[in-house]
Amino acid sequence: MFRILLVIAVVAVGYDAVVHQGAYTRDLWYKAVGATERVVDEAKRVSERAPDTPRTQMN
């Protein structure tokens, strides 16, 4: 199953490269990179907001 999906992905990327000069693949790549950057920025912001001292567990 994985091999079939891999072959389909390779054919789709190859078709995009030949017919559309990679426009769709490039667009998807930029969207993935942008999403990753947003997640990293949010994680940095959350870590800056976290307290410096470790919290004790209160039961």
C-alpha positions as protocol buffer text, in pm:
chain_id: "A"
residue {
  index: 1
  type: MET
  ca { x: 0 y: 0 z: 0 }
}
residue {
  index: 2
  type: PHE
  ca { x: 278 y: 241 z: 93 }
}
residue {
  index: 3
  type: ARG
  ca { x: 459 y: 166 z: -232 }
}
residue {
  index: 4
  type: ILE
  ca { x: 149 y: 245 z: -434 }
}
residue {
  index: 5
  type: LEU
  ca { x: 107 y: 580 z: -257 }
}
residue {
  index: 6
  type: LEU
  ca { x: 475 y: 655 z: -308 }
}
residue {
  index: 7
  type: VAL
  ca { x: 450 y: 582 z: -680 }
}
residue {
  index: 8
  type: ILE
  ca { x: 140 y: 802 z: -707 }
}
residue {
  index: 9
  type: ALA
  ca { x: 320 y: 1087 z: -524 }
}
residue {
  index: 10
  type: VAL
  ca { x: 627 y: 1057 z: -748 }
}
residue {
  index: 11
  type: VAL
  ca { x: 412 y: 1058 z: -1062 }
}
residue {
  index: 12
  type: ALA
  ca { x: 213 y: 1360 z: -937 }
}
residue {
  index: 13
  type: VAL
  ca { x: 528 y: 1558 z: -853 }
}
residue {
  index: 14
  type: GLY
  ca { x: 685 y: 1461 z: -1185 }
}
residue {
  index: 15
  type: TYR
  ca { x: 372 y: 1565 z: -1376 }
}
residue {
  index: 16
  type: ASP
  ca { x: 369 y: 1898 z: -1192 }
}
residue {
  index: 17
  type: ALA
  ca { x: 736 y: 1951 z: -1271 }
}
residue {
  index: 18
  type: VAL
  ca { x: 690 y: 1883 z: -1642 }
}
residue {
  index: 19
  type: VAL
  ca { x: 351 y: 2041 z: -1709 }
}
residue {
  index: 20
  type: HIS
  ca { x: 335 y: 2328 z: -1460 }
}
residue {
  index: 21
  type: GLN
  ca { x: 708 y: 2385 z: -1398 }
}
residue {
  index: 22
  type: GLY
  ca { x: 665 y: 2277 z: -1035 }
}
residue {
  index: 23
  type: ALA
  ca { x: 417 y: 2549 z: -943 }
}
residue {
  index: 24
  type: TYR
  ca { x: 186 y: 2329 z: -734 }
}
residue {
  index: 25
  type: THR
  ca { x: 469 y: 2142 z: -562 }
}
residue {
  index: 26
  type: ARG
  ca { x: 645 y: 2469 z: -482 }
}
residue {
  index: 27
  type: ASP
  ca { x: 321 y: 2617 z: -343 }
}
residue {
  index: 28
  type: LEU
  ca { x: 262 y: 2314 z: -119 }
}
residue {
  index: 29
  type: TRP
  ca { x: 623 y: 2327 z: 1 }
}
residue {
  index: 30
  type: TYR
  ca { x: 596 y: 2696 z: 93 }
}
residue {
  index: 31
  type: LYS
  ca { x: 271 y: 2629 z: 280 }
}
residue {
  index: 32
  type: ALA
  ca { x: 434 y: 2345 z: 476 }
}
residue {
  index: 33
  type: VAL
  ca { x: 734 y: 2561 z: 564 }
}
residue {
  index: 34
  type: GLY
  ca { x: 507 y: 2848 z: 669 }
}
residue {
  index: 35
  type: ALA
  ca { x: 302 y: 2619 z: 893 }
}
residue {
  index: 36
  type: THR
  ca { x: 619 y: 2483 z: 1053 }
}
residue {
  index: 37
  type: GLU
  ca { x: 750 y: 2834 z: 1118 }
}
residue {
  index: 38
  type: ARG
  ca { x: 422 y: 2934 z: 1283 }
}
residue {
  index: 39
  type: VAL
  ca { x: 433 y: 2629 z: 1510 }
}
residue {
  index: 40
  type: VAL
  ca { x: 793 y: 2700 z: 1609 }
}
residue {
  index: 41
  type: ASP
  ca { x: 716 y: 3066 z: 1679 }
}
residue {
  index: 42
  type: GLU
  ca { x: 417 y: 2968 z: 1894 }
}
residue {
  index: 43
  type: ALA
  ca { x: 627 y: 2717 z: 2087 }
}
residue {
  index: 44
  type: LYS
  ca { x: 891 y: 2983 z: 2153 }
}
residue {
  index: 45
  type: ARG
  ca { x: 624 y: 3226 z: 2269 }
}
residue {
  index: 46
  type: VAL
  ca { x: 474 y: 2967 z: 2505 }
}
residue {
  index: 47
  type: SER
  ca { x: 814 y: 2875 z: 2646 }
}
residue {
  index: 48
  type: GLU
  ca { x: 894 y: 3242 z: 2715 }
}
residue {
  index: 49
  type: ARG
  ca { x: 568 y: 3275 z: 2903 }
}
residue {
  index: 50
  type: ALA
  ca { x: 634 y: 2967 z: 3118 }
}
residue {
  index: 51
  type: PRO
  ca { x: 757 y: 3024 z: 3475 }
}
residue {
  index: 52
  type: ASP
  ca { x: 1130 y: 2980 z: 3541 }
}
residue {
  index: 53
  type: THR
  ca { x: 1087 y: 2791 z: 3865 }
}
residue {
  index: 54
  type: PRO
  ca { x: 970 y: 2431 z: 3851 }
}
residue {
  index: 55
  type: ARG
  ca { x: 621 y: 2375 z: 3980 }
}
residue {
  index: 56
  type: THR
  ca { x: 555 y: 2131 z: 4259 }
}
residue {
  index: 57
  type: GLN
  ca { x: 278 y: 1882 z: 4233 }
}
residue {
  index: 58
  type: MET
  ca { x: -7 y: 1958 z: 4468 }
}
residue {
  index: 59
  type: ASN
  ca { x: -222 y: 1660 z: 4562 }
}
